[in-house]
Amino acid sequence: MADQGTSLHSICRWTFNAGQGGFLPADMRPQWRSSSFGSADAIKLVADEIRPRLPQHVELGIELHYDAEVNEDNAEEIRDVIRDTGMTLAMITPGAHFHFGYGGVCSLDADERAKANEFAQKTVDLAYGPLRDTWTAEDTRAPTLVLWNGSFGYDMASIAIQRMYRNLKENIAGLCRYEEQKGGQLFIGFEPKPNEGHPAMLIPTVASGLLFWRKLEEEYGISRERKGINKEFGHSEMIGLDHVHDSVEELDDNGMVHVHLNSQGYNDGISLGGPGKFDIDNITRINGMNIAIAGLMQEAGYLRWKGHDIQPRPYDNREQAVDRVVRSVLSWEACSIAARELDNRELLHQLELRKTAVAEDMIRDAVMDAQKRFDEMYNA
């Protein structure tokens, strides 16, 4: 187990892209063109340019999509560079949305469903095969197999949605059994999202994901041990939900297996975004909500990976994009320090006395303290 002084942060390979394209520049950072900048290069960049700017108590891991970022052709190279840089595989996820546009493992098309199931199993094979030397089964550091909601969606209201949901239960149960046969040492987490890449999704909220695992336990005998949610802050914010309450639900259900730290931007009073907007993937913010979540995680003893699913701003050059990642990690660390230093006993006492204005003052002071801590770490 990691000691209390170690903080595990994982960096997403997909953050390092040349540009988003579409309505935005697709070649803003030409140094990161996919033709010349691969996953091994991104991992080296994290080790060489990001890790030295972080406090020594921060331990870094890597997050990867199969098969766009890691696959059978480059897995050994990825394994070697992760080991050589002294980092860890923190998360792997099937990039099913790159291939399956009609529901993936929940599809009504039996052929697509079979191919999507095989694709998910290949992700597990890679984790237990060439990449096995890059991770440990230890509860704290074991990687999470994240099932992003991206292909589990639909765009038509019909009774077929129930059939898709049954398909999802049946095939995720099969994937869990497959992983159990390989060793049962990965954590497995749903990443809820209300939309993208479909207008509607089968697992839109944290509550949906927690219910899903309970249904799998009741109907298919799948143990909920090492199963749960990869809660992404921005996804809760996209749908107008409270990511603090989402955290309470996850922790109360022992279902927080991985975290994606980011924001929709609006909750810092500076950046625009928020409910009803597309997935902005801004960096972690220093605010009262994040200090509250950090405090909840500390009380619950959550010591696992905290991933940074963030995107550079469309106008960021390479140096600014790297700096965003550093700022995201340090912002969360600053919130964590402020959460530890906040006198929660006194805060609860003031709330019991109905002195909510005093409680607000205490939280505002904590936010100010977090910003000072950020400045100290960033300028060190």
C-alpha positions in Angstrom: 0.0 0.0 0.0 1.1 3.5 -0.7 1.8 5.5 2.4 -0.2 8.6 3.2 2.6 10.8 1.8 2.4 9.3 -1.7 0.0 10.8 -4.2 -0.7 8.8 -7.3 -1.5 10.8 -10.5 -1.8 9.3 -14.0 -1.3 11.2 -17.2 -3.4 10.4 -20.3 -1.6 9.7 -23.6 -4.4 11.4 -25.6 -3.6 14.8 -24.0 -0.6 15.1 -26.3 -2.2 15.7 -29.7 -1.5 18.1 -32.5 -4.9 19.7 -32.3 -8.6 18.9 -32.1 -9.6 19.7 -35.6 -13.2 20.2 -36.8 -14.0 23.8 -36.0 -10.6 24.2 -34.3 -7.0 24.0 -35.5 -5.9 20.4 -36.2 -2.1 21.2 -36.4 -1.6 23.8 -33.6 1.2 21.6 -32.1 3.0 20.1 -35.1 5.6 18.5 -32.9 2.9 16.1 -31.7 1.7 14.9 -35.1 0.7 11.3 -34.9 3.0 10.4 -37.9 6.1 11.3 -35.9 5.1 11.4 -32.2 4.0 8.0 -30.8 2.9 6.7 -27.4 6.5 5.9 -26.4 7.4 9.6 -27.1 4.5 10.8 -25.0 5.6 8.7 -22.1 9.2 10.0 -22.3 7.8 13.5 -22.4 5.9 12.9 -19.2 9.0 11.6 -17.5 11.4 14.3 -18.9 9.3 17.4 -18.8 6.4 17.0 -16.4 7.7 14.8 -13.6 10.7 17.1 -12.7 8.2 20.0 -12.1 6.1 18.1 -9.6 6.7 17.5 -5.8 8.7 14.4 -4.9 5.7 12.8 -3.2 3.8 12.6 -6.5 4.1 9.3 -8.3 3.1 9.2 -12.0 1.3 6.5 -14.0 0.2 6.3 -17.7 -3.2 5.9 -19.2 -3.7 4.3 -22.7 -6.4 3.4 -25.2 -6.3 0.1 -27.0 -5.7 -0.1 -30.0 -5.2 3.5 -31.0 -2.4 4.2 -28.5 -1.2 0.8 -27.5 -1.6 -2.4 -29.5 0.0 -5.7 -30.3 2.5 -4.0 -32.6 3.9 -1.5 -30.1 3.1 -3.1 -26.7 6.7 -4.3 -26.1 8.1 -0.9 -26.9 5.5 0.7 -24.6 6.3 -1.8 -21.8 10.0 -1.0 -22.1 9.6 2.7 -22.0 7.2 2.6 -19.0 9.7 0.4 -17.1 12.7 2.5 -18.2 11.1 5.7 -17.0 10.1 4.2 -13.7 6.4 4.8 -14.2 3.4 2.5 -14.0 0.4 1.5 -16.1 -2.4 3.2 -14.3 -5.3 2.7 -16.7 -6.1 1.0 -20.0 -9.4 1.3 -21.9 -10.8 -0.2 -25.0 -11.1 2.5 -27.6 -14.2 0.9 -28.9 -15.6 4.2 -30.1 -13.0 4.3 -32.8 -14.5 1.2 -34.4 -18.1 0.6 -33.4 -20.7 3.2 -34.1 -23.9 1.2 -33.4 -23.6 0.3 -29.7 -20.5 -1.9 -29.5 -21.0 -4.6 -26.9 -24.7 -3.5 -26.5 -25.3 -3.3 -30.2 -28.5 -4.8 -31.7 -26.2 -6.0 -34.6 -25.0 -9.4 -33.6 -21.9 -9.1 -35.8 -20.8 -5.8 -34.3 -21.5 -7.1 -30.8 -19.2 -10.1 -31.3 -16.4 -8.0 -32.7 -16.7 -5.5 -29.9 -16.6 -8.3 -27.3 -13.4 -9.6 -29.0 -12.0 -6.1 -29.0 -12.6 -5.7 -25.2 -11.0 -9.1 -24.5 -7.9 -8.1 -26.5 -7.6 -5.1 -24.2 -7.5 -7.5 -21.2 -5.0 -9.7 -23.1 -2.7 -6.8 -23.6 -2.8 -5.8 -20.0 -2.0 -9.3 -18.7 0.4 -10.0 -21.6 3.1 -7.7 -22.8 2.1 -4.9 -20.3 2.0 -7.1 -17.2 5.5 -6.1 -16.1 4.4 -2.4 -16.0 2.0 -2.8 -13.1 1.4 -4.4 -9.7 -1.7 -6.1 -8.4 -1.3 -4.1 -5.1 -4.7 -2.6 -4.2 -3.4 1.0 -4.3 -1.5 0.9 -7.6 -3.2 -1.8 -9.7 -4.5 -0.4 -13.0 -8.1 0.1 -13.9 -9.8 -1.3 -17.0 -12.1 1.6 -17.7 -15.2 1.1 -19.8 -15.9 4.4 -21.3 -19.5 4.9 -22.2 -18.7 6.3 -25.7 -20.0 3.4 -27.8 -22.8 2.3 -25.4 -25.3 4.8 -26.9 -28.3 5.3 -29.1 -30.2 8.1 -30.9 -33.7 6.7 -31.2 -36.5 6.3 -28.6 -37.8 2.7 -28.8 -38.3 -0.4 -26.8 -34.9 -1.6 -28.3 -33.2 0.4 -25.6 -34.1 -2.2 -23.0 -32.6 -4.9 -25.3 -29.4 -2.9 -25.6 -29.3 -2.6 -21.8 -29.7 -6.4 -21.5 -26.9 -6.9 -24.1 -24.7 -4.6 -22.1 -25.2 -6.5 -18.9 -24.7 -9.9 -20.5 -21.5 -8.9 -22.3 -19.9 -6.9 -19.5 -20.5 -9.9 -17.2 -18.7 -12.0 -19.8 -15.8 -9.6 -19.9 -15.6 -9.7 -16.1 -15.4 -13.4 -16.1 -12.8 -13.3 -18.9 -10.7 -10.9 -16.8 -11.2 -13.1 -13.7 -9.8 -16.1 -15.6 -6.7 -14.0 -16.5 -6.0 -13.2 -12.8 -8.8 -10.9 -11.5 -6.2 -8.3 -10.5 -7.4 -5.3 -12.5 -10.0 -2.9 -11.2 -12.9 -2.4 -13.6 -14.8 0.9 -13.8 -17.5 2.4 -15.8 -16.9 6.0 -16.9 -20.4 7.6 -17.0 -21.2 10.3 -19.5 -24.6 11.8 -20.6 -23.7 12.1 -24.3 -20.9 11.8 -26.9 -20.4 9.9 -29.0 -24.2 9.4 -29.1 -27.0 11.8 -28.1 -28.0 9.4 -25.3 -26.0 6.9 -23.3 -26.8 3.7 -21.4 -24.7 4.7 -18.4 -25.2 8.5 -18.2 -24.6 9.1 -14.5 -22.6 7.8 -11.5 -25.8 6.4 -10.0 -26.5 4.5 -13.3 -23.0 2.9 -13.0 -23.4 1.9 -9.4 -26.8 0.4 -10.1 -25.4 -1.5 -13.1 -22.8 -3.3 -10.9 -25.4 -4.2 -8.4 -27.5 -5.7 -11.2 -24.6 -7.7 -12.5 -24.0 -9.1 -9.0 -27.7 -10.0 -8.5 -28.4 -11.4 -12.0 -25.0 -12.8 -13.1 -23.1 -13.4 -9.9 -20.3 -10.9 -10.7 -18.6 -9.8 -7.5 -18.5 -6.0 -7.0 -15.0 -6.3 -5.5 -12.7 -4.2 -7.6 -15.7 -2.9 -9.6 -17.0 0.6 -9.7 -16.8 4.0 -11.3 -14.2 6.1 -13.0 -15.9 9.4 -12.1 -14.9 12.2 -14.3 -15.7 15.6 -12.8 -16.5 17.3 -16.1 -19.0 14.6 -17.1 -21.0 15.3 -13.9 -20.9 19.0 -14.6 -21.9 18.5 -18.3 -25.3 17.2 -17.2 -25.7 19.7 -14.4 -25.2 17.2 -11.6 -23.2 17.8 -8.4 -19.8 16.0 -8.6 -19.4 16.4 -4.8 -22.6 14.4 -4.3 -21.5 11.9 -6.9 -18.3 11.4 -4.9 -20.4 10.8 -1.8 -22.4 8.1 -3.6 -19.2 6.4 -5.0 -17.4 6.4 -1.7 -20.5 5.3 0.3 -20.8 2.3 -2.2 -17.1 1.6 -2.1 -17.3 2.2 -5.8 -14.6 4.8 -6.5 -12.0 2.7 -8.4 -10.5 5.5 -10.5 -10.9 9.3 -10.9 -10.5 11.6 -13.8 -9.7 15.1 -12.6 -10.8 17.9 -14.9 -13.5 20.5 -15.2 -16.0 22.1 -17.5 -14.4 25.4 -16.5 -17.4 27.4 -15.2 -16.9 26.5 -11.6 -13.9 28.7 -11.0 -15.7 32.0 -11.8 -13.2 32.7 -14.6 -13.6 30.2 -17.4 -16.8 29.7 -19.3 -18.4 26.3 -19.8 -20.8 24.2 -17.6 -24.0 22.3 -18.1 -25.2 21.9 -21.6 -21.8 22.5 -23.1 -19.7 20.0 -25.0 -16.9 18.2 -23.1 -14.4 20.9 -22.6 -11.8 18.9 -20.7 -10.3 21.8 -18.9 -7.7 21.2 -16.2 -8.4 20.7 -12.5 -9.5 23.9 -10.8 -8.9 25.2 -7.3 -12.3 25.8 -5.8 -14.4 24.8 -2.8 -16.0 21.9 -4.5 -12.6 20.2 -5.2 -11.4 20.8 -1.7 -14.6 19.1 -0.5 -14.1 16.1 -2.7 -10.4 15.9 -1.7 -11.6 15.9 2.0 -14.1 13.2 1.3 -11.5 11.0 -0.4 -9.1 11.5 2.5 -11.8 10.5 5.0 -12.6 7.4 3.0 -8.9 6.4 2.6 -8.9 6.6 -1.2 -5.3 6.3 -2.2 -5.6 5.1 -5.8 -4.9 6.8 -9.1 -6.1 10.2 -10.0 -6.0 10.6 -13.7 -5.9 13.9 -15.7 -8.2 13.6 -18.6 -7.5 17.0 -20.0 -7.0 18.7 -23.4 -4.8 21.6 -24.3 -6.7 24.7 -25.2 -7.1 25.0 -29.0 -4.7 28.0 -29.0 -2.0 26.3 -26.8 1.4 25.7 -28.3 3.5 22.8 -27.2 5.0 24.5 -24.1 1.7 25.8 -22.9 0.1 22.4 -23.4 2.8 20.7 -21.2 2.3 23.5 -18.6 -1.4 22.7 -18.5 -0.7 19.2 -17.3 1.7 20.4 -14.6 -0.9 23.0 -13.4 -3.7 20.3 -13.3 -1.6 18.0 -11.0 -0.5 20.9 -8.7 -4.0 22.3 -8.5 -5.3 19.0 -7.1 -2.4 18.7 -4.7 -3.1 22.2 -3.5 -6.7 21.3 -2.9 -5.7 18.2 -1.1 -3.4 20.2 1.3 -6.1 22.7 1.9 -8.6 19.9 2.7 -6.2 18.3 5.2 -5.7 21.7 6.9 -9.3 22.7 7.0 -10.7 22.3 10.5 -13.6 20.0 9.6 -14.7 19.6 13.2 -15.1 23.4 13.5 -16.8 23.6 10.1 -19.4 21.0 11.2 -19.9 22.8 14.5 -20.7 26.0 12.7 -23.1 24.3 10.4 -24.8 22.6 13.4 -25.3 26.1 14.8 -26.7 27.2 11.4 -23.9 29.7 11.0 -23.6 29.1 7.3 -21.9 32.4 6.6 -19.1 31.5 9.0 -18.8 28.1 7.3 -18.6 29.9 3.9 -15.8 32.1 5.3 -13.8 29.0 6.4 -14.2 27.3 3.0 -13.2 30.6 1.2 -10.1 30.8 3.4 -9.3 27.2 2.4 -9.6 28.1 -1.3 -7.2 31.1 -0.7 -4.8 28.7 1.1 -4.9 26.3 -1.8 -4.0 29.0 -4.3 -1.0 30.0 -2.1 0.1 26.3 -2.0 -0.2 26.1 -5.7 1.9 29.1 -6.2 4.6 27.7 -3.9 4.7 24.4 -5.7 4.5 25.9 -9.2 7.3 28.4 -8.5 9.5 26.0 -6.6 
